[in-house]
């Protein structure tokens, strides 16, 4: 689970195109478990990073519009483990410390309104 807080600055590159960027702080929660047995190992870390965004809105001159948004959220790597767990058959399992890439892209489509 990743939660991001990012103050951003935007630039209107065209009437329908908005570009944005800004620094970010990401809260990264990693959990070892399964749907039937969650929470055997947990790790929370705070990662500095940044967010870049491009948004396309159309039509540009109406109160209601459609929007297509793409973001890249750079958060670096998070470390999970080491953890110890037990399999469903009762076997003891050791999970070594592992670096996980948590940077990701986000795409959204939606409807907006202008006041």
LUMVEX-915689 format. One record per residue (C-alpha): x, y, z; residue number from 1. Coordinates in nm, 4 decimals. Example, Ala and Ser with C-alpha at 12.3 -4.5 7.8 and 13.67 -1.06 7.14 Angstrom:
% LUMVEX-915689
+----------+----------+----------+-----+
|       px |       py |       pz |  nr |
+----------+----------+----------+-----+
|   1.2300 |  -0.4500 |   0.7800 |   1 |
|   1.3670 |  -0.1060 |   0.7140 |   2 |
+----------+----------+----------+-----+
//
This chain:
% LUMVEX-915689
+----------+----------+----------+-----+
|       px |       py |       pz |  nr |
+----------+----------+----------+-----+
|   0.0000 |   0.0000 |   0.0000 |   1 |
|   0.1421 |   0.3409 |  -0.0980 |   2 |
|  -0.0031 |   0.6780 |   0.0029 |   3 |
|   0.1400 |   0.9912 |  -0.1602 |   4 |
|   0.1324 |   1.3560 |  -0.0560 |   5 |
|   0.2654 |   1.5906 |  -0.3263 |   6 |
|   0.2300 |   1.9673 |  -0.3590 |   7 |
|   0.2419 |   2.0329 |  -0.7330 |   8 |
|   0.2862 |   2.3200 |  -0.9766 |   9 |
|   0.0959 |   2.3113 |  -1.3070 |  10 |
|   0.1543 |   2.4644 |  -1.6461 |  11 |
|  -0.1205 |   2.4949 |  -1.9071 |  12 |
|   0.0708 |   2.3874 |  -2.2192 |  13 |
|  -0.2442 |   2.4158 |  -2.4348 |  14 |
|  -0.6116 |   2.4867 |  -2.3634 |  15 |
|  -0.6759 |   2.1142 |  -2.3155 |  16 |
|  -0.3334 |   2.0045 |  -2.1801 |  17 |
|  -0.2035 |   2.0575 |  -1.8281 |  18 |
|   0.1459 |   1.9493 |  -1.7168 |  19 |
|   0.2480 |   1.9291 |  -1.3529 |  20 |
|   0.5312 |   1.8273 |  -1.1237 |  21 |
|   0.6279 |   1.8476 |  -0.7606 |  22 |
|   0.8125 |   1.6911 |  -0.4687 |  23 |
|   0.6404 |   1.4106 |  -0.2825 |  24 |
|   0.6509 |   1.2084 |   0.0353 |  25 |
|   0.5325 |   0.8491 |   0.0025 |  26 |
|   0.4206 |   0.6286 |   0.2925 |  27 |
|   0.5000 |   0.2702 |   0.1919 |  28 |
|   0.3329 |  -0.0123 |   0.3873 |  29 |
|   0.4505 |  -0.3647 |   0.3064 |  30 |
|   0.2852 |  -0.6722 |   0.4527 |  31 |
|   0.3699 |  -1.0400 |   0.4417 |  32 |
|   0.0672 |  -1.2619 |   0.4465 |  33 |
|  -0.2181 |  -1.4021 |   0.2468 |  34 |
|  -0.5883 |  -1.3198 |   0.2286 |  35 |
|  -0.6627 |  -1.5874 |   0.4877 |  36 |
|  -0.3629 |  -1.5126 |   0.7090 |  37 |
|  -0.2577 |  -1.1460 |   0.6827 |  38 |
|  -0.0100 |  -0.9595 |   0.8949 |  39 |
|   0.2692 |  -1.2084 |   0.9660 |  40 |
|   0.5225 |  -0.9355 |   0.8870 |  41 |
|   0.4738 |  -0.5619 |   0.8418 |  42 |
|   0.7054 |  -0.2787 |   0.7409 |  43 |
|   0.6279 |   0.0934 |   0.7085 |  44 |
|   0.8687 |   0.3464 |   0.5628 |  45 |
|   0.8544 |   0.7058 |   0.4406 |  46 |
|   1.0208 |   0.7738 |   0.1063 |  47 |
|   1.0960 |   1.1119 |  -0.0523 |  48 |
|   1.0295 |   1.1366 |  -0.4236 |  49 |
|   0.8464 |   1.3323 |  -0.6879 |  50 |
|   0.5358 |   1.3212 |  -0.9067 |  51 |
|   0.5019 |   1.4261 |  -1.2717 |  52 |
|   0.1634 |   1.4541 |  -1.4400 |  53 |
|  -0.0049 |   1.5183 |  -1.7733 |  54 |
|  -0.3803 |   1.5776 |  -1.7957 |  55 |
|  -0.5934 |   1.6155 |  -2.1056 |  56 |
|  -0.9424 |   1.7684 |  -2.0744 |  57 |
|  -1.2072 |   1.7864 |  -2.3456 |  58 |
|  -1.4106 |   1.9754 |  -2.4428 |  59 |
|  -1.2277 |   2.2827 |  -2.3138 |  60 |
|  -1.5150 |   2.5339 |  -2.3033 |  61 |
|  -1.8013 |   2.3528 |  -2.1314 |  62 |
|  -1.9020 |   2.3236 |  -1.7628 |  63 |
|  -1.8716 |   1.9430 |  -1.7748 |  64 |
|  -1.5702 |   1.7724 |  -1.9311 |  65 |
|  -1.3879 |   1.4421 |  -1.9622 |  66 |
|  -1.0347 |   1.4081 |  -1.8311 |  67 |
|  -0.7519 |   1.1630 |  -1.9028 |  68 |
|  -0.4700 |   1.1769 |  -1.6485 |  69 |
|  -0.1297 |   1.0084 |  -1.6384 |  70 |
|   0.1142 |   1.0333 |  -1.3474 |  71 |
|   0.4529 |   0.8858 |  -1.2673 |  72 |
|   0.5234 |   0.8599 |  -0.8956 |  73 |
|   0.8925 |   0.8070 |  -0.8220 |  74 |
|   0.9516 |   0.6675 |  -0.4750 |  75 |
|   1.2741 |   0.4682 |  -0.5070 |  76 |
|   1.3037 |   0.1307 |  -0.3355 |  77 |
|   1.1602 |  -0.0033 |  -0.0107 |  78 |
|   1.3052 |  -0.2855 |   0.1966 |  79 |
|   1.0847 |  -0.5736 |   0.3064 |  80 |
|   1.1962 |  -0.8203 |   0.5695 |  81 |
|   1.3641 |  -1.0134 |   0.6965 |  82 |
|   1.0540 |  -1.1956 |   0.8130 |  83 |
|   0.9756 |  -1.5422 |   0.9374 |  84 |
|   0.6511 |  -1.7158 |   0.8612 |  85 |
|   0.4711 |  -2.0455 |   0.8574 |  86 |
|   0.3265 |  -2.2056 |   0.5453 |  87 |
|  -0.0268 |  -2.3426 |   0.5301 |  88 |
|   0.1208 |  -2.6886 |   0.5939 |  89 |
|   0.3044 |  -2.5699 |   0.9071 |  90 |
|   0.6547 |  -2.5473 |   0.7559 |  91 |
|   0.8761 |  -2.2682 |   0.8926 |  92 |
|   0.9809 |  -2.0248 |   0.6172 |  93 |
|   1.2463 |  -1.7500 |   0.6312 |  94 |
|   1.2030 |  -1.4501 |   0.4024 |  95 |
|   1.5314 |  -1.2610 |   0.3553 |  96 |
|   1.5542 |  -0.8839 |   0.3394 |  97 |
|   1.4489 |  -0.7800 |  -0.0114 |  98 |
|   1.4620 |  -0.4476 |  -0.1959 |  99 |
|   1.1350 |  -0.3743 |  -0.3796 | 100 |
|   1.0881 |  -0.1068 |  -0.6451 | 101 |
|   0.7801 |   0.0946 |  -0.5461 | 102 |
|   0.7875 |   0.3711 |  -0.8109 | 103 |
|   0.4851 |   0.3375 |  -1.0358 | 104 |
|   0.2645 |   0.4919 |  -1.3029 | 105 |
|  -0.0989 |   0.5894 |  -1.2510 | 106 |
|  -0.3612 |   0.6396 |  -1.5232 | 107 |
|  -0.7156 |   0.7659 |  -1.4694 | 108 |
|  -1.0192 |   0.8563 |  -1.6782 | 109 |
|  -1.3036 |   1.0606 |  -1.5391 | 110 |
|  -1.5566 |   1.3404 |  -1.5586 | 111 |
|  -1.5018 |   1.6870 |  -1.4117 | 112 |
|  -1.6858 |   2.0139 |  -1.3680 | 113 |
|  -1.5902 |   2.3805 |  -1.4001 | 114 |
|  -1.7393 |   2.6549 |  -1.1848 | 115 |
+----------+----------+----------+-----+
//
